[in-house]
């Protein structure tokens, strides 16, 4: 029985203006669950809470324009990855500070998207890419389990034929 996979989009946005655009873009509630946080501790606690959930999770972090707040947000992705290593991370960065943020964020970020008019389209494409990668990993694990069971069955069958050949040579 197939069940619907829900993708968790967790936004960290100080002003919550960007989150409303994300809610409009990903409006299908059967596919996406969108949570928004503007306090760092709540954001990290939410990832710890949903870490055992076997679904695709994407963190969308909006980097503010000011340099003082930017440093605290840059330290956020490693803490998210520690709580849940399978989480995809998208940073929304002011276009003027793109290179500065890339140099400062020395952690594995899936996408850096400049905060401009087509940012929603880029976020949508990146989320779709992360969902596809997640599904590929799930199906790869299932394939490997199925192949190992098939291989074990083949080995047991060959051993049974060899044992039968030596115990009952008249039938061969």
C-alpha positions in Angstrom: 0.0 0.0 0.0 1.5 3.3 -1.1 1.3 6.2 1.2 2.0 9.8 0.4 5.4 11.2 1.2 5.3 14.6 2.8 8.2 16.9 2.4 9.0 19.1 5.4 10.0 22.7 4.5 11.3 24.4 7.5 12.0 28.1 7.1 14.1 30.3 9.3 13.1 33.9 8.5 13.4 36.8 10.9 10.7 38.9 9.3 8.4 36.0 8.0 7.8 37.8 4.7 9.7 35.3 2.7 7.9 32.4 4.4 4.6 33.6 3.1 5.9 33.5 -0.5 7.1 29.9 0.2 3.6 29.0 1.5 2.0 30.4 -1.7 4.4 28.5 -3.9 4.1 25.2 -2.1 0.4 25.3 -1.4 -0.4 21.6 -1.7 -0.8 20.4 1.9 -0.8 16.7 0.9 2.8 17.0 -0.4 4.4 19.8 1.7 4.4 20.7 5.3 5.7 24.2 5.9 6.9 25.4 9.3 8.3 28.8 10.0 10.5 30.0 12.8 12.1 33.2 13.7 13.8 32.1 16.9 17.0 30.1 16.5 16.4 27.7 19.4 12.9 26.8 18.3 14.2 26.2 14.8 16.9 23.8 16.0 14.5 22.0 18.5 12.1 21.4 15.7 14.8 19.6 13.7 15.7 17.5 16.7 12.0 16.6 17.0 11.5 15.6 13.4 14.9 13.9 13.0 13.4 10.4 13.5 10.8 11.1 10.8 11.5 9.2 7.6 10.6 11.9 5.1 12.5 14.5 3.1 13.4 17.6 5.0 14.6 20.9 3.6 15.8 23.8 5.7 15.4 27.2 4.0 17.4 29.8 5.9 17.1 33.5 5.0 20.3 35.4 5.6 19.6 39.0 6.8 21.2 42.0 5.3 23.1 43.2 8.4 26.5 41.7 9.0 25.9 41.3 12.8 22.9 39.0 12.3 24.6 37.3 9.4 27.3 35.7 11.5 24.7 33.9 13.8 22.8 32.6 10.8 26.0 31.3 9.1 26.6 29.1 12.2 23.1 27.6 11.9 23.6 25.0 9.1 26.2 22.8 10.9 23.8 22.6 13.9 21.0 21.5 11.6 23.2 18.8 10.0 24.3 17.5 13.4 20.7 17.0 14.5 19.6 15.5 11.1 22.3 14.6 8.5 19.8 13.9 5.7 18.4 17.5 5.7 18.9 19.6 2.6 19.9 23.2 3.3 19.1 26.2 1.1 20.5 29.6 1.9 18.7 32.7 0.7 21.3 35.4 0.5 21.2 39.1 -0.4 22.7 39.4 -3.9 25.3 41.9 -2.8 26.8 39.6 -0.1 26.7 36.3 -2.1 30.5 35.8 -2.3 31.0 36.9 1.3 28.5 34.4 2.6 29.9 31.6 0.4 33.4 32.1 1.9 32.0 32.4 5.5 29.8 29.3 5.2 32.4 26.5 5.2 29.8 23.8 5.5 28.0 21.7 3.0 25.2 23.8 1.7 23.0 22.4 -1.1 22.1 25.8 -2.7 22.9 29.5 -2.4 20.1 31.5 -3.9 20.2 35.3 -4.3 17.2 37.1 -2.9 15.7 38.6 -6.0 12.5 38.4 -8.0 13.1 34.8 -9.3 14.2 33.4 -6.0 10.9 31.5 -5.5 11.4 29.7 -8.9 14.9 28.7 -7.9 13.8 27.5 -4.5 11.1 25.4 -6.1 13.6 23.8 -8.5 16.1 23.2 -5.7 13.4 21.6 -3.5 12.3 19.3 -6.4 16.0 18.3 -6.9 16.4 17.5 -3.2 13.2 15.5 -3.2 14.5 13.5 -6.2 17.8 12.8 -4.5 16.0 11.7 -1.4 13.8 9.3 -3.4 16.8 8.0 -5.3 18.5 7.1 -2.0 15.4 5.4 -0.7 15.0 3.3 -3.8 18.7 2.5 -3.9 18.4 1.1 -0.3 15.4 -1.0 -1.3 17.2 -2.3 -4.4 20.2 -3.3 -2.4 18.1 -5.1 0.2 16.2 -6.9 -2.6 19.4 -7.9 -4.4 21.0 -9.3 -1.2 17.9 -11.4 -0.5 17.9 -12.6 -4.1 21.6 -13.5 -3.8 21.1 -15.3 -0.5 18.2 -17.3 -2.1 20.4 -18.2 -5.1 23.3 -19.3 -2.8 20.9 -21.5 -0.7 19.4 -23.0 -3.9 22.8 -23.8 -5.3 23.9 -25.4 -2.0 20.7 -27.5 -1.9 21.3 -28.7 -5.5 24.9 -29.7 -4.6 23.8 -31.5 -1.4 21.0 -33.3 -3.4 23.5 -34.3 -6.1 25.8 -36.0 -3.6 23.0 -37.5 -1.5 20.8 -38.7 -4.3 23.1 -39.2 -7.4 20.5 -41.4 -9.1 18.2 -38.5 -9.8 20.9 -36.6 -11.7 
